[in-house]
């Protein structure tokens, strides 16, 4: 049996990771929701590389289907993280268990709504259709394996790097949750693009990817705390007329979360120059048609 080209193997590995995680994710398992969402993002990043090299409309359509999967999983993952932060931050703030319970129930109810919406999008039939579509995708002879895909991956990484550089510039030095979130998404996209290029080149170098992951996590924590602050404010508004004591108790939780946001922002500012330089190197590598990664 002819061995599949490396780019196709990478695509199918990512597809398998998604399919393996989805049954437990559909049942509500927190870890599997995270695994499925990460797998879908990684799959989304490799599909355009294959589609550009092969000129495949089918892969473009598959990419749109995977994007819908990512979006369906996103709100559930955000609420899972918020629930995870709730008790830790609540303990630090000294918030009474009764007040935390109000927020926890609010988050759980919202999660149930998003889970039902997710199940409407990510059906077994839809997953089978995606699997069939990707297994029927065109492949090229091993003799030409990965040359076009590496060039495509390098160009895609450069576009992602340019977008991140702009997002960092827009974020500036003042705290703006919206612009920091844009930078976080751009960092995540560049990280996944670089993972594809690195694997296509069979490189073991991970320094740049690890740095991006660190910044992505810093910005991700800010976003997660902002989401939790928003949900706490919703609970406070609902309790304002019926249970003012509990609503007031939650102010301490908001203060702790806001402090976490400030600390995360300071950490991001310390990394900003290094990430901007990383973007420059990625863009120049694509411009000069030279490897972003060494062995």
N, C-alpha and C positions, 0 to 999 in steps of 0.2 A: 504494500500500500504506500502510495506517495505521501511523504511527510508534508504537512501543511506549512506554508511560509510563516515565518515568525509573526508578522503583523496580524495574520488571521488567527494564529494561536493566542495572541494577546487579547484579541477581541473575544474569542470564545472563552478564555479564562474569566474575563470580566462578566460575560453573560452567565457563565456557570455560577459565579459567586452571587449574582443577583438572584438567579433561580433557586439556589440552595437556601438563601436567606428568607425568601418570600413566604413560604408556608408558616413559619413561626412569626414573621412580621405581621402577617394577616391575622393571626390569632391574638396579637397585641404584645408580643414579647419585645421588651425595650431594646435589648442588645441586638436583636435581629432587625428591628426597624432601622437602627443605626447602620448595621452592616449592609442592608439592602440599599439604603440611600447612598452610602459611599460607593458601593458597587455600581449603582446607576450613574453616578457622576463620572466614575472612571470609564465606564462604557461609553458615555456620551463624548468623552474626550478622544477616544481612539476611533470612533466611527467616522468623523469627518476626515481624519487622516487617510483611512482606507477609501472613503468615498471619492476624495480628490484624486488619489492615485489610480483608482479603478474606473472613475467616471460613472459611479453607480447611483442611480436615482433611488434604488431600493434601500441602499444604506442611508440616504438622506431621510427617507420616510421612517426608517427604523429609529434614526436619531430623534425625530420628533416624538415618536412613541415613547422612547426612553425618557425624554424630557418631561412628558406628562407623568411618568412614574415618579421621577424625582420630586416634582411639584406636589404630588399627592402625598408623598411621605414627609415632606418638609415640615408642615405644621405639627404633625405628630411628634417628630423628633424634637422640635423646639419646645413643646410642652413637656416632653420627657425630661429634657435638660432642666427646665424650670422647676419641675417637681423635685429633681435631684438637688438643686441649689436651695430649695425652700427651707428644709429642716436645718441645714448647716448654717445658713444666714440667719434663720430665726433664732437658733440657739445663741449665736454671737450677739444678736440684738436683745436677747432676753425677752422675746415675745411670748406671751402665754400660749399654751397648746391650743386653747379654744380658738384664738385668733388665727393661728396657723392652719387649723382644721378648716376654717371658712375658706381660706385661699386654696387649700388643697382640693376641696370639693369643687370649687370653681374651675380649677385647672383640669380635674378629672372629667367633669361634665363636658368641657370644651374638647378634650381629647377624644371622648367617645363620639362626638359629632364628626370630628375630622376622620376618625377611623372608619366610620360608616361611609363617608365620602371617598376615602381611599379605596375601600372594597368595591365601590362602584366603578372606579377607574382601573384598578389592577385586578382584573378577573383572571381565572385560570385560562379562559379562552384567549384573552389578550396576551398572556404570557406565552402560550403555545404559538400564537401567530408571530410574536416577536422571535421566538426560538427558530421557527421554520424560516422566517425571512432572513435571519442572519446566517443560518446554516446553508442557505441557498445563495449567499452572496458570492460574487465572482472572486476567484483567486488567480494569481499569476504564477508562472513557472518558477520553481525554486532558484533557477539561474539568475533571475532578476529580483530575487527576494530582497525586500525592504529598502532598495535604493530610493525609489520614488517616495516611499512612505517616510523615510528619514528626512528628506527634503521638505516634505509637507509638514511633518511634525515640527521641524525647526522653524519654518515660517509661522506656524500656528503659535508656537511658544513665543516668538518675537511679537506677534500681535497681542498676545496676552500680557507680555511684559510692558509693551507700550501703554496698554489700558491700565495696568497697575500703576505705572509711573504717573499717569494723568490723575488717577484716583488719589494717590498719595499727595500730589500737588494740590488737588482740590480740598483734601481734608485739612490741609494747613496745620497750624499748631493749636488752634482753639478747638474746644470740644464740640463736636457735632455728631450725634449718634447716626444720623442718616448718611453722612459722608464717610464716617468710619465703617459703616456697614458696607458701603460701596467698595471701599478699599479691601475689606475682608473678602468679599466675593471675588474681586479681581485677583487677590493673592491665592485664593483657593483654585481658581481656574488656571493660573500660571503653574501652580504646583502640580496639578494633574497633567497639564500639557508637558511639563518637564519629565514627569514619570514616564509618559509614553516614549518620548525621545530617548531617555536613558535606557529603557528596556529594549528599544529597537537597536540601540548601539551596543547592547550587552555590556554596559558600563556598570561598575560597582560604586561609582562616585555618588554620594548622597548629601554632601555638605550644603549645597544650595537648596535642595529640596527640604532638608531639615530646618534650615533657617526660615524658609517660607512657612513651614508647618508651625514653627514657634510663633511667628507673627500672626498667622491665621488663628491660632489658638488664643492669643492675646486679644485680638479683635473679636473673636467668637465669644469669648467670655463677656466682653462689653455688651455685645448684642444680646446674649442670653440674660444678663442682668437687666438690661433695658426691657426685655419682654416680661420678665417677672415683675418689674416695677409697674409696668402698665397693667398687668393683671391684678396686682395688689390695689392699685388705684381704682380699678373697676369694683372690687369688693368693698373698698371704703365708701365709694359713692352709693352702692346699694345699701350699706349699713348706716348711712349718715343719719337717717331719720328714725331708725328702729333700734340701733345698738351703737350708740356713739362711743361707748367705752372701748368696744372691740375695734372700731374704726380708728380710734386714737392710738390704741396699742400697736397698730400696724405701721404707724409713722416711724417707729424705731427700726422696723425692718427695711423700710424705704431708705432711711439714712445709711444703714449698713450697705445696702446694694449700691447706692450712689457713690459711696466711698470706694467700693470695688471698681466701679466704672472709672473713677478718677485715677486709681492706681494702674488699671489696665491701660489707660490713655498715656500715662507717663511712661510705661514700659514700651508702648508703641513708638513714642517720640524718640526714645533712645535707639530704636532699631531702624528708624526711618531712612537715615543716610545710607546704611548698609544695604537695605532693600532696594533703594533707588539705584545704587551702584550695581547690584545684581541684575536689575532690569537692563541697565546699559550694556552689560556684558552679554546678556542673552540676545539683545537686539543686534549688537555688532557681530556676534557669531553667525546669525542668520544672514546678515547683510554680506559678510565675507564668505559665506558658504563653508564655514568650518565648524567642527564639532563644539557643541556646548559642554559636553562631558568628555573626559578622558577615561581610559580603562580603569 
